[in-house]
């Protein structure tokens, strides 16, 4: 039963990842692309969490935490770039 649920969750996360990559590529403005990049990072963290449950190896949660911190710092960097008058096309 758990294996079926894990496969379904993987498929849902993969679909969300593909759709967010489409938004990242097409995004009409830079802030939309930044939000899509944050969404990609969140989905990848979810995939790591599901993989941790699937394999039972707790060390992968450390990877997810580090990735969350890096995504947060990237969001702050993009926000500062936009605040300081970076290139915008909206």
Secondary structure, 3 states (H helix, E strand, C coil): CHHHHHHHHHHHHHHHHHHHHHHHHHCCCHHHHHHHHHHHHHHHHHHHHHHHHHHCCCCHHHHHHHHHHHHHHHHHHHHHHHHCCCCCCC
